[in-house]
Amino acid sequence: MQAYSNITFIKKRPRHNATALHEANFAKLARVVPGLRDLQGHVFIRGPNDSQLELKILETSKYTKTFSLHLNYCKAKQNLTQPWLSNLQMKIRNYYDASVTEVLAFQKHHRLDARYQYPNSRMYQCNEKWQTNQFLGEWLDHCLRTRCYFHGPTELVDI
């Protein structure tokens, strides 16, 4: 007896666990940029293959650190005409008491809301903020897989 044969059930979309994502990003970032907690000011950190990570500490408090991250490549020594992720720019906040990392801005898009109605005037996806944090995690995974650690010599920048 099949009483429900003509009824279509709608599958629920899987919910994303943002807290787990933020915690994982915190742990990965600590491995990719080991000295981040002690950095102050505006520095360049050299990495492998002439890559260079620019970190500008924007705000530091007892339990948090907000910084901008800008990935640069020294193109003069590279044979690549279009390096992967050239000019990556993110604004990130580390919460040391909770051991989480959150993306605040991505490629100059600031103040991302957790959810958006779709369609919207800026054409953000419904879960744009989650996607930017997911991207940070994927970029950090790539750095870990390719052993791209930014623990080389730092150059202080005077502004």
SULLINQUI-V762162 format. One record per helix or strand of 2 or more residues. SS is the DSSP state (h for helix, s for strand). FROM is the first residue (numbers start at 1). TO is the last residue. If there is no record, write none. Layout:
BEGIN
SS;FROM;TO + SS;FROM;TO
END
This chain:
BEGIN
h;18;32 + h;36;38 + s;42;46 + s;51;60 + s;64;73 + h;75;77 + s;88;95 + s;100;106 + s;109;110 + h;128;145 + s;154;156
END
